[in-house]
Amino acid sequence: MGILSLSSCTQNQRARQFGGDMTIRLKPGEKLMMATWKGTDLFYLTEPMEESYVPKVKNFYEDSSYGMLQTTVKFIESR
């Protein structure tokens, strides 16, 4: 039953509800400004990179109030 429930969740839902890691590759030329959860949905704000901007890898961390579930979302920027 547990495997069936996990297989029906999206990667986003699994990471938020059960902890874990997920990676998001942003569109080329976009940089991450901010990210937040709303329930099990992840919202993130991007904007176009300036000419001199160097793409980065940015990590968004979540720790539960009891320290049991921990989620990391890695955002990868590229030109």
PDB file of N, CA, C and O in Angstrom:
ATOM      1  N   MET A   1       0.822  -1.195   0.000  1.00  0.00           N
ATOM      2  CA  MET A   1       0.000   0.000   0.000  1.00  0.00           C
ATOM      3  C   MET A   1       0.866   1.259   0.000  1.00  0.00           C
ATOM      4  O   MET A   1       0.579   2.222  -0.711  1.00  0.00           O
ATOM      5  N   GLY A   2       1.956   1.239   0.826  1.00  0.00           N
ATOM      6  CA  GLY A   2       2.854   2.396   0.901  1.00  0.00           C
ATOM      7  C   GLY A   2       3.530   2.682  -0.421  1.00  0.00           C
ATOM      8  O   GLY A   2       3.683   3.840  -0.809  1.00  0.00           O
ATOM      9  N   ILE A   3       3.941   1.616  -1.125  1.00  0.00           N
ATOM     10  CA  ILE A   3       4.602   1.805  -2.421  1.00  0.00           C
ATOM     11  C   ILE A   3       3.627   2.379  -3.431  1.00  0.00           C
ATOM     12  O   ILE A   3       4.002   3.224  -4.244  1.00  0.00           O
ATOM     13  N   LEU A   4       2.380   1.931  -3.389  1.00  0.00           N
ATOM     14  CA  LEU A   4       1.371   2.466  -4.292  1.00  0.00           C
ATOM     15  C   LEU A   4       1.140   3.944  -4.036  1.00  0.00           C
ATOM     16  O   LEU A   4       1.022   4.723  -4.982  1.00  0.00           O
ATOM     17  N   SER A   5       1.075   4.343  -2.774  1.00  0.00           N
ATOM     18  CA  SER A   5       0.858   5.759  -2.471  1.00  0.00           C
ATOM     19  C   SER A   5       2.061   6.610  -2.874  1.00  0.00           C
ATOM     20  O   SER A   5       1.885   7.738  -3.333  1.00  0.00           O
ATOM     21  N   LEU A   6       3.279   6.092  -2.711  1.00  0.00           N
ATOM     22  CA  LEU A   6       4.476   6.841  -3.120  1.00  0.00           C
ATOM     23  C   LEU A   6       4.563   6.961  -4.634  1.00  0.00           C
ATOM     24  O   LEU A   6       4.999   7.994  -5.143  1.00  0.00           O
ATOM     25  N   SER A   7       4.159   5.931  -5.361  1.00  0.00           N
ATOM     26  CA  SER A   7       4.267   5.976  -6.817  1.00  0.00           C
ATOM     27  C   SER A   7       3.247   6.924  -7.433  1.00  0.00           C
ATOM     28  O   SER A   7       3.440   7.383  -8.558  1.00  0.00           O
ATOM     29  N   SER A   8       2.162   7.229  -6.718  1.00  0.00           N
ATOM     30  CA  SER A   8       1.157   8.131  -7.257  1.00  0.00           C
ATOM     31  C   SER A   8       1.463   9.599  -6.962  1.00  0.00           C
ATOM     32  O   SER A   8       0.788  10.482  -7.492  1.00  0.00           O
ATOM     33  N   CYS A   9       2.463   9.875  -6.130  1.00  0.00           N
ATOM     34  CA  CYS A   9       2.858  11.248  -5.801  1.00  0.00           C
ATOM     35  C   CYS A   9       3.844  11.771  -6.835  1.00  0.00           C
ATOM     36  O   CYS A   9       4.594  11.006  -7.441  1.00  0.00           O
ATOM     37  N   THR A  10       3.832  13.082  -7.027  1.00  0.00           N
ATOM     38  CA  THR A  10       4.847  13.689  -7.876  1.00  0.00           C
ATOM     39  C   THR A  10       6.130  13.825  -7.071  1.00  0.00           C
ATOM     40  O   THR A  10       6.112  13.704  -5.846  1.00  0.00           O
ATOM     41  N   GLN A  11       7.240  14.076  -7.748  1.00  0.00           N
ATOM     42  CA  GLN A  11       8.521  14.270  -7.051  1.00  0.00           C
ATOM     43  C   GLN A  11       8.402  15.416  -6.058  1.00  0.00           C
ATOM     44  O   GLN A  11       8.948  15.353  -4.956  1.00  0.00           O
ATOM     45  N   ASN A  12       7.693  16.453  -6.447  1.00  0.00           N
ATOM     46  CA  ASN A  12       7.483  17.619  -5.597  1.00  0.00           C
ATOM     47  C   ASN A  12       6.749  17.233  -4.315  1.00  0.00           C
ATOM     48  O   ASN A  12       7.158  17.633  -3.225  1.00  0.00           O
ATOM     49  N   GLN A  13       5.674  16.465  -4.435  1.00  0.00           N
ATOM     50  CA  GLN A  13       4.904  16.045  -3.271  1.00  0.00           C
ATOM     51  C   GLN A  13       5.714  15.129  -2.365  1.00  0.00           C
ATOM     52  O   GLN A  13       5.673  15.266  -1.143  1.00  0.00           O
ATOM     53  N   ARG A  14       6.459  14.183  -2.969  1.00  0.00           N
ATOM     54  CA  ARG A  14       7.273  13.271  -2.159  1.00  0.00           C
ATOM     55  C   ARG A  14       8.319  14.036  -1.362  1.00  0.00           C
ATOM     56  O   ARG A  14       8.508  13.777  -0.173  1.00  0.00           O
ATOM     57  N   ALA A  15       9.001  14.981  -2.013  1.00  0.00           N
ATOM     58  CA  ALA A  15      10.048  15.748  -1.324  1.00  0.00           C
ATOM     59  C   ALA A  15       9.452  16.562  -0.179  1.00  0.00           C
ATOM     60  O   ALA A  15      10.029  16.620   0.906  1.00  0.00           O
ATOM     61  N   ARG A  16       8.323  17.179  -0.410  1.00  0.00           N
ATOM     62  CA  ARG A  16       7.716  18.034   0.617  1.00  0.00           C
ATOM     63  C   ARG A  16       7.139  17.211   1.770  1.00  0.00           C
ATOM     64  O   ARG A  16       7.343  17.556   2.934  1.00  0.00           O
ATOM     65  N   GLN A  17       6.425  16.131   1.463  1.00  0.00           N
ATOM     66  CA  GLN A  17       5.739  15.375   2.507  1.00  0.00           C
ATOM     67  C   GLN A  17       6.636  14.389   3.243  1.00  0.00           C
ATOM     68  O   GLN A  17       6.464  14.175   4.443  1.00  0.00           O
ATOM     69  N   PHE A  18       7.593  13.786   2.538  1.00  0.00           N
ATOM     70  CA  PHE A  18       8.397  12.731   3.133  1.00  0.00           C
ATOM     71  C   PHE A  18       9.869  13.093   3.287  1.00  0.00           C
ATOM     72  O   PHE A  18      10.650  12.283   3.785  1.00  0.00           O
ATOM     73  N   GLY A  19      10.262  14.296   2.868  1.00  0.00           N
ATOM     74  CA  GLY A  19      11.661  14.697   2.907  1.00  0.00           C
ATOM     75  C   GLY A  19      12.395  14.124   1.707  1.00  0.00           C
ATOM     76  O   GLY A  19      11.845  13.305   0.970  1.00  0.00           O
ATOM     77  N   GLY A  20      13.617  14.547   1.511  1.00  0.00           N
ATOM     78  CA  GLY A  20      14.408  14.051   0.396  1.00  0.00           C
ATOM     79  C   GLY A  20      14.965  15.173  -0.441  1.00  0.00           C
ATOM     80  O   GLY A  20      14.927  16.342  -0.058  1.00  0.00           O
ATOM     81  N   ASP A  21      15.481  14.798  -1.584  1.00  0.00           N
ATOM     82  CA  ASP A  21      16.129  15.750  -2.487  1.00  0.00           C
ATOM     83  C   ASP A  21      15.414  15.779  -3.823  1.00  0.00           C
ATOM     84  O   ASP A  21      14.886  14.767  -4.284  1.00  0.00           O
ATOM     85  N   MET A  22      15.404  16.942  -4.432  1.00  0.00           N
ATOM     86  CA  MET A  22      14.930  17.067  -5.805  1.00  0.00           C
ATOM     87  C   MET A  22      15.756  18.129  -6.504  1.00  0.00           C
ATOM     88  O   MET A  22      16.301  19.028  -5.863  1.00  0.00           O
ATOM     89  N   THR A  23      15.846  18.022  -7.818  1.00  0.00           N
ATOM     90  CA  THR A  23      16.630  18.952  -8.626  1.00  0.00           C
ATOM     91  C   THR A  23      15.732  19.579  -9.676  1.00  0.00           C
ATOM     92  O   THR A  23      14.942  18.893 -10.324  1.00  0.00           O
ATOM     93  N   ILE A  24      15.861  20.892  -9.838  1.00  0.00           N
ATOM     94  CA  ILE A  24      15.130  21.624 -10.868  1.00  0.00           C
ATOM     95  C   ILE A  24      16.153  22.343 -11.733  1.00  0.00           C
ATOM     96  O   ILE A  24      16.943  23.150 -11.244  1.00  0.00           O
ATOM     97  N   ARG A  25      16.127  22.046 -13.002  1.00  0.00           N
ATOM     98  CA  ARG A  25      16.987  22.737 -13.974  1.00  0.00           C
ATOM     99  C   ARG A  25      16.168  23.886 -14.567  1.00  0.00           C
ATOM    100  O   ARG A  25      15.170  23.672 -15.255  1.00  0.00           O
ATOM    101  N   LEU A  26      16.617  25.104 -14.280  1.00  0.00           N
ATOM    102  CA  LEU A  26      15.911  26.274 -14.792  1.00  0.00           C
ATOM    103  C   LEU A  26      16.141  26.401 -16.290  1.00  0.00           C
ATOM    104  O   LEU A  26      17.108  25.865 -16.832  1.00  0.00           O
ATOM    105  N   LYS A  27      15.238  27.117 -16.948  1.00  0.00           N
ATOM    106  CA  LYS A  27      15.400  27.372 -18.379  1.00  0.00           C
ATOM    107  C   LYS A  27      16.710  28.109 -18.609  1.00  0.00           C
ATOM    108  O   LYS A  27      17.079  28.959 -17.799  1.00  0.00           O
ATOM    109  N   PRO A  28      17.418  27.810 -19.680  1.00  0.00           N
ATOM    110  CA  PRO A  28      18.666  28.533 -19.971  1.00  0.00           C
ATOM    111  C   PRO A  28      18.432  30.044 -19.995  1.00  0.00           C
ATOM    112  O   PRO A  28      17.466  30.526 -20.588  1.00  0.00           O
ATOM    113  N   GLY A  29      19.325  30.775 -19.346  1.00  0.00           N
ATOM    114  CA  GLY A  29      19.230  32.233 -19.311  1.00  0.00           C
ATOM    115  C   GLY A  29      18.371  32.766 -18.174  1.00  0.00           C
ATOM    116  O   GLY A  29      18.233  33.982 -18.040  1.00  0.00           O
ATOM    117  N   GLU A  30      17.787  31.894 -17.348  1.00  0.00           N
ATOM    118  CA  GLU A  30      16.978  32.312 -16.206  1.00  0.00           C
ATOM    119  C   GLU A  30      17.767  32.113 -14.910  1.00  0.00           C
ATOM    120  O   GLU A  30      18.491  31.128 -14.765  1.00  0.00           O
ATOM    121  N   LYS A  31      17.626  33.049 -13.970  1.00  0.00           N
ATOM    122  CA  LYS A  31      18.265  32.885 -12.663  1.00  0.00           C
ATOM    123  C   LYS A  31      17.186  32.859 -11.583  1.00  0.00           C
ATOM    124  O   LYS A  31      16.139  33.492 -11.716  1.00  0.00           O
ATOM    125  N   LEU A  32      17.460  32.117 -10.516  1.00  0.00           N
ATOM    126  CA  LEU A  32      16.513  31.980  -9.415  1.00  0.00           C
ATOM    127  C   LEU A  32      16.567  33.212  -8.524  1.00  0.00           C
ATOM    128  O   LEU A  32      17.645  33.677  -8.153  1.00  0.00           O
ATOM    129  N   MET A  33      15.405  33.732  -8.189  1.00  0.00           N
ATOM    130  CA  MET A  33      15.313  34.865  -7.275  1.00  0.00           C
ATOM    131  C   MET A  33      14.849  34.418  -5.890  1.00  0.00           C
ATOM    132  O   MET A  33      15.393  34.854  -4.876  1.00  0.00           O
ATOM    133  N   MET A  34      13.819  33.527  -5.852  1.00  0.00           N
ATOM    134  CA  MET A  34      13.260  33.104  -4.574  1.00  0.00           C
ATOM    135  C   MET A  34      12.408  31.871  -4.798  1.00  0.00           C
ATOM    136  O   MET A  34      11.915  31.634  -5.901  1.00  0.00           O
ATOM    137  N   ALA A  35      12.237  31.083  -3.739  1.00  0.00           N
ATOM    138  CA  ALA A  35      11.404  29.883  -3.795  1.00  0.00           C
ATOM    139  C   ALA A  35      10.641  29.740  -2.490  1.00  0.00           C
ATOM    140  O   ALA A  35      11.116  30.153  -1.432  1.00  0.00           O
ATOM    141  N   THR A  36       9.438  29.145  -2.573  1.00  0.00           N
ATOM    142  CA  THR A  36       8.634  28.916  -1.374  1.00  0.00           C
ATOM    143  C   THR A  36       7.667  27.764  -1.619  1.00  0.00           C
ATOM    144  O   THR A  36       7.313  27.474  -2.762  1.00  0.00           O
ATOM    145  N   TRP A  37       7.250  27.119  -0.553  1.00  0.00           N
ATOM    146  CA  TRP A  37       6.235  26.069  -0.617  1.00  0.00           C
ATOM    147  C   TRP A  37       4.882  26.664  -0.291  1.00  0.00           C
ATOM    148  O   TRP A  37       4.772  27.567   0.539  1.00  0.00           O
ATOM    149  N   LYS A  38       3.854  26.156  -0.945  1.00  0.00           N
ATOM    150  CA  LYS A  38       2.461  26.421  -0.562  1.00  0.00           C
ATOM    151  C   LYS A  38       1.796  25.058  -0.550  1.00  0.00           C
ATOM    152  O   LYS A  38       1.441  24.533  -1.605  1.00  0.00           O
ATOM    153  N   GLY A  39       1.626  24.485   0.618  1.00  0.00           N
ATOM    154  CA  GLY A  39       1.155  23.108   0.715  1.00  0.00           C
ATOM    155  C   GLY A  39       2.229  22.190   0.150  1.00  0.00           C
ATOM    156  O   GLY A  39       3.379  22.232   0.588  1.00  0.00           O
ATOM    157  N   THR A  40       1.860  21.368  -0.813  1.00  0.00           N
ATOM    158  CA  THR A  40       2.846  20.485  -1.443  1.00  0.00           C
ATOM    159  C   THR A  40       3.363  21.058  -2.755  1.00  0.00           C
ATOM    160  O   THR A  40       4.130  20.398  -3.456  1.00  0.00           O
ATOM    161  N   ASP A  41       2.953  22.283  -3.097  1.00  0.00           N
ATOM    162  CA  ASP A  41       3.388  22.909  -4.340  1.00  0.00           C
ATOM    163  C   ASP A  41       4.588  23.812  -4.092  1.00  0.00           C
ATOM    164  O   ASP A  41       4.639  24.540  -3.100  1.00  0.00           O
ATOM    165  N   LEU A  42       5.540  23.754  -4.994  1.00  0.00           N
ATOM    166  CA  LEU A  42       6.732  24.594  -4.920  1.00  0.00           C
ATOM    167  C   LEU A  42       6.605  25.703  -5.951  1.00  0.00           C
ATOM    168  O   LEU A  42       6.412  25.439  -7.138  1.00  0.00           O
ATOM    169  N   PHE A  43       6.712  26.929  -5.500  1.00  0.00           N
ATOM    170  CA  PHE A  43       6.686  28.086  -6.384  1.00  0.00           C
ATOM    171  C   PHE A  43       8.071  28.713  -6.373  1.00  0.00           C
ATOM    172  O   PHE A  43       8.691  28.841  -5.317  1.00  0.00           O
ATOM    173  N   TYR A  44       8.560  29.103  -7.548  1.00  0.00           N
ATOM    174  CA  TYR A  44       9.849  29.786  -7.595  1.00  0.00           C
ATOM    175  C   TYR A  44       9.812  30.902  -8.614  1.00  0.00           C
ATOM    176  O   TYR A  44       9.186  30.795  -9.669  1.00  0.00           O
ATOM    177  N   LEU A  45      10.499  31.976  -8.269  1.00  0.00           N
ATOM    178  CA  LEU A  45      10.542  33.190  -9.069  1.00  0.00           C
ATOM    179  C   LEU A  45      11.877  33.247  -9.783  1.00  0.00           C
ATOM    180  O   LEU A  45      12.929  33.086  -9.166  1.00  0.00           O
ATOM    181  N   THR A  46      11.830  33.475 -11.086  1.00  0.00           N
ATOM    182  CA  THR A  46      13.056  33.624 -11.869  1.00  0.00           C
ATOM    183  C   THR A  46      13.011  34.942 -12.623  1.00  0.00           C
ATOM    184  O   THR A  46      11.960  35.569 -12.756  1.00  0.00           O
ATOM    185  N   GLU A  47      14.171  35.346 -13.110  1.00  0.00           N
ATOM    186  CA  GLU A  47      14.261  36.511 -13.991  1.00  0.00           C
ATOM    187  C   GLU A  47      15.414  36.275 -14.952  1.00  0.00           C
ATOM    188  O   GLU A  47      16.284  35.447 -14.683  1.00  0.00           O
ATOM    189  N   PRO A  48      15.430  36.993 -16.070  1.00  0.00           N
ATOM    190  CA  PRO A  48      16.522  36.810 -17.030  1.00  0.00           C
ATOM    191  C   PRO A  48      17.874  37.202 -16.426  1.00  0.00           C
ATOM    192  O   PRO A  48      17.976  38.139 -15.634  1.00  0.00           O
ATOM    193  N   MET A  49      18.893  36.462 -16.820  1.00  0.00           N
ATOM    194  CA  MET A  49      20.265  36.759 -16.366  1.00  0.00           C
ATOM    195  C   MET A  49      20.795  37.994 -17.076  1.00  0.00           C
ATOM    196  O   MET A  49      20.497  38.236 -18.246  1.00  0.00           O
ATOM    197  N   GLU A  50      21.590  38.772 -16.343  1.00  0.00           N
ATOM    198  CA  GLU A  50      22.309  39.866 -16.969  1.00  0.00           C
ATOM    199  C   GLU A  50      23.494  39.280 -17.736  1.00  0.00           C
ATOM    200  O   GLU A  50      23.882  38.138 -17.495  1.00  0.00           O
ATOM    201  N   GLU A  51      24.065  40.049 -18.651  1.00  0.00           N
ATOM    202  CA  GLU A  51      25.198  39.585 -19.463  1.00  0.00           C
ATOM    203  C   GLU A  51      26.375  39.115 -18.608  1.00  0.00           C
ATOM    204  O   GLU A  51      27.027  38.123 -18.935  1.00  0.00           O
ATOM    205  N   SER A  52      26.641  39.825 -17.521  1.00  0.00           N
ATOM    206  CA  SER A  52      27.813  39.509 -16.703  1.00  0.00           C
ATOM    207  C   SER A  52      27.529  38.459 -15.619  1.00  0.00           C
ATOM    208  O   SER A  52      28.443  38.064 -14.894  1.00  0.00           O
ATOM    209  N   TYR A  53      26.287  38.009 -15.503  1.00  0.00           N
ATOM    210  CA  TYR A  53      25.911  37.072 -14.440  1.00  0.00           C
ATOM    211  C   TYR A  53      26.512  35.689 -14.692  1.00  0.00           C
ATOM    212  O   TYR A  53      26.466  35.176 -15.810  1.00  0.00           O
ATOM    213  N   VAL A  54      27.068  35.101 -13.654  1.00  0.00           N
ATOM    214  CA  VAL A  54      27.639  33.751 -13.736  1.00  0.00           C
ATOM    215  C   VAL A  54      26.614  32.769 -13.168  1.00  0.00           C
ATOM    216  O   VAL A  54      26.242  32.888 -12.001  1.00  0.00           O
ATOM    217  N   PRO A  55      26.145  31.795 -13.968  1.00  0.00           N
ATOM    218  CA  PRO A  55      25.150  30.828 -13.478  1.00  0.00           C
ATOM    219  C   PRO A  55      25.648  30.088 -12.236  1.00  0.00           C
ATOM    220  O   PRO A  55      26.836  29.795 -12.101  1.00  0.00           O
ATOM    221  N   LYS A  56      24.719  29.796 -11.343  1.00  0.00           N
ATOM    222  CA  LYS A  56      25.051  29.152 -10.067  1.00  0.00           C
ATOM    223  C   LYS A  56      24.135  27.953  -9.818  1.00  0.00           C
ATOM    224  O   LYS A  56      23.134  27.754 -10.507  1.00  0.00           O
ATOM    225  N   VAL A  57      24.503  27.176  -8.829  1.00  0.00           N
ATOM    226  CA  VAL A  57      23.628  26.145  -8.283  1.00  0.00           C
ATOM    227  C   VAL A  57      23.193  26.669  -6.925  1.00  0.00           C
ATOM    228  O   VAL A  57      24.029  26.992  -6.081  1.00  0.00           O
ATOM    229  N   LYS A  58      21.870  26.754  -6.714  1.00  0.00           N
ATOM    230  CA  LYS A  58      21.340  27.291  -5.460  1.00  0.00           C
ATOM    231  C   LYS A  58      20.518  26.212  -4.773  1.00  0.00           C
ATOM    232  O   LYS A  58      19.742  25.506  -5.418  1.00  0.00           O
ATOM    233  N   ASN A  59      20.690  26.087  -3.464  1.00  0.00           N
ATOM    234  CA  ASN A  59      19.983  25.079  -2.685  1.00  0.00           C
ATOM    235  C   ASN A  59      18.948  25.736  -1.785  1.00  0.00           C
ATOM    236  O   ASN A  59      19.215  26.744  -1.131  1.00  0.00           O
ATOM    237  N   PHE A  60      17.770  25.145  -1.766  1.00  0.00           N
ATOM    238  CA  PHE A  60      16.641  25.596  -0.952  1.00  0.00           C
ATOM    239  C   PHE A  60      16.384  24.495   0.070  1.00  0.00           C
ATOM    240  O   PHE A  60      16.036  23.375  -0.301  1.00  0.00           O
ATOM    241  N   TYR A  61      16.553  24.803   1.352  1.00  0.00           N
ATOM    242  CA  TYR A  61      16.467  23.800   2.407  1.00  0.00           C
ATOM    243  C   TYR A  61      15.202  23.978   3.233  1.00  0.00           C
ATOM    244  O   TYR A  61      14.745  25.094   3.484  1.00  0.00           O
ATOM    245  N   GLU A  62      14.648  22.833   3.650  1.00  0.00           N
ATOM    246  CA  GLU A  62      13.517  22.830   4.567  1.00  0.00           C
ATOM    247  C   GLU A  62      13.821  21.851   5.682  1.00  0.00           C
ATOM    248  O   GLU A  62      14.212  20.711   5.432  1.00  0.00           O
ATOM    249  N   ASP A  63      13.640  22.300   6.914  1.00  0.00           N
ATOM    250  CA  ASP A  63      13.753  21.436   8.084  1.00  0.00           C
ATOM    251  C   ASP A  63      12.414  21.470   8.804  1.00  0.00           C
ATOM    252  O   ASP A  63      11.871  22.546   9.054  1.00  0.00           O
ATOM    253  N   SER A  64      11.881  20.308   9.137  1.00  0.00           N
ATOM    254  CA  SER A  64      10.629  20.283   9.879  1.00  0.00           C
ATOM    255  C   SER A  64      10.869  20.784  11.301  1.00  0.00           C
ATOM    256  O   SER A  64      12.007  20.855  11.766  1.00  0.00           O
ATOM    257  N   SER A  65       9.793  21.125  11.971  1.00  0.00           N
ATOM    258  CA  SER A  65       9.929  21.645  13.335  1.00  0.00           C
ATOM    259  C   SER A  65      10.494  20.596  14.280  1.00  0.00           C
ATOM    260  O   SER A  65      11.075  20.952  15.305  1.00  0.00           O
ATOM    261  N   TYR A  66      10.337  19.303  13.963  1.00  0.00           N
ATOM    262  CA  TYR A  66      10.876  18.242  14.807  1.00  0.00           C
ATOM    263  C   TYR A  66      12.198  17.690  14.285  1.00  0.00           C
ATOM    264  O   TYR A  66      12.787  16.802  14.902  1.00  0.00           O
ATOM    265  N   GLY A  67      12.667  18.208  13.155  1.00  0.00           N
ATOM    266  CA  GLY A  67      13.947  17.778  12.601  1.00  0.00           C
ATOM    267  C   GLY A  67      13.928  16.399  11.969  1.00  0.00           C
ATOM    268  O   GLY A  67      14.987  15.841  11.679  1.00  0.00           O
ATOM    269  N   MET A  68      12.746  15.835  11.749  1.00  0.00           N
ATOM    270  CA  MET A  68      12.660  14.488  11.188  1.00  0.00           C
ATOM    271  C   MET A  68      12.647  14.496   9.665  1.00  0.00           C
ATOM    272  O   MET A  68      13.341  13.699   9.034  1.00  0.00           O
ATOM    273  N   LEU A  69      11.863  15.389   9.074  1.00  0.00           N
ATOM    274  CA  LEU A  69      11.793  15.470   7.624  1.00  0.00           C
ATOM    275  C   LEU A  69      12.654  16.631   7.157  1.00  0.00           C
ATOM    276  O   LEU A  69      12.506  17.757   7.633  1.00  0.00           O
ATOM    277  N   GLN A  70      13.540  16.356   6.238  1.00  0.00           N
ATOM    278  CA  GLN A  70      14.386  17.405   5.694  1.00  0.00           C
ATOM    279  C   GLN A  70      14.339  17.308   4.184  1.00  0.00           C
ATOM    280  O   GLN A  70      14.483  16.229   3.608  1.00  0.00           O
ATOM    281  N   THR A  71      14.139  18.435   3.561  1.00  0.00           N
ATOM    282  CA  THR A  71      14.032  18.493   2.112  1.00  0.00           C
ATOM    283  C   THR A  71      15.080  19.452   1.573  1.00  0.00           C
ATOM    284  O   THR A  71      15.315  20.511   2.154  1.00  0.00           O
ATOM    285  N   THR A  72      15.707  19.086   0.467  1.00  0.00           N
ATOM    286  CA  THR A  72      16.616  19.969  -0.247  1.00  0.00           C
ATOM    287  C   THR A  72      16.181  20.026  -1.697  1.00  0.00           C
ATOM    288  O   THR A  72      16.017  18.993  -2.346  1.00  0.00           O
ATOM    289  N   VAL A  73      15.994  21.241  -2.206  1.00  0.00           N
ATOM    290  CA  VAL A  73      15.690  21.437  -3.618  1.00  0.00           C
ATOM    291  C   VAL A  73      16.883  22.159  -4.217  1.00  0.00           C
ATOM    292  O   VAL A  73      17.239  23.253  -3.779  1.00  0.00           O
ATOM    293  N   LYS A  74      17.498  21.546  -5.216  1.00  0.00           N
ATOM    294  CA  LYS A  74      18.659  22.133  -5.886  1.00  0.00           C
ATOM    295  C   LYS A  74      18.178  22.762  -7.187  1.00  0.00           C
ATOM    296  O   LYS A  74      17.588  22.087  -8.031  1.00  0.00           O
ATOM    297  N   PHE A  75      18.432  24.059  -7.343  1.00  0.00           N
ATOM    298  CA  PHE A  75      18.101  24.785  -8.568  1.00  0.00           C
ATOM    299  C   PHE A  75      19.391  24.968  -9.354  1.00  0.00           C
ATOM    300  O   PHE A  75      20.370  25.499  -8.829  1.00  0.00           O
ATOM    301  N   ILE A  76      19.398  24.533 -10.609  1.00  0.00           N
ATOM    302  CA  ILE A  76      20.577  24.635 -11.459  1.00  0.00           C
ATOM    303  C   ILE A  76      20.314  25.657 -12.554  1.00  0.00           C
ATOM    304  O   ILE A  76      19.404  25.496 -13.367  1.00  0.00           O
ATOM    305  N   GLU A  77      21.117  26.702 -12.563  1.00  0.00           N
ATOM    306  CA  GLU A  77      21.012  27.750 -13.586  1.00  0.00           C
ATOM    307  C   GLU A  77      22.014  27.438 -14.716  1.00  0.00           C
ATOM    308  O   GLU A  77      23.056  26.825 -14.486  1.00  0.00           O
ATOM    309  N   SER A  78      21.678  27.870 -15.921  1.00  0.00           N
ATOM    310  CA  SER A  78      22.592  27.686 -17.056  1.00  0.00           C
ATOM    311  C   SER A  78      22.362  28.789 -18.085  1.00  0.00           C
ATOM    312  O   SER A  78      21.317  29.440 -18.099  1.00  0.00           O
ATOM    313  N   ARG A  79      23.342  28.980 -18.930  1.00  0.00           N
ATOM    314  CA  ARG A  79      23.239  29.981 -20.009  1.00  0.00           C
ATOM    315  C   ARG A  79      22.517  29.414 -21.196  1.00  0.00           C
ATOM    316  O   ARG A  79      22.336  30.107 -22.197  1.00  0.00           O
TER     317      ARG A  79
END
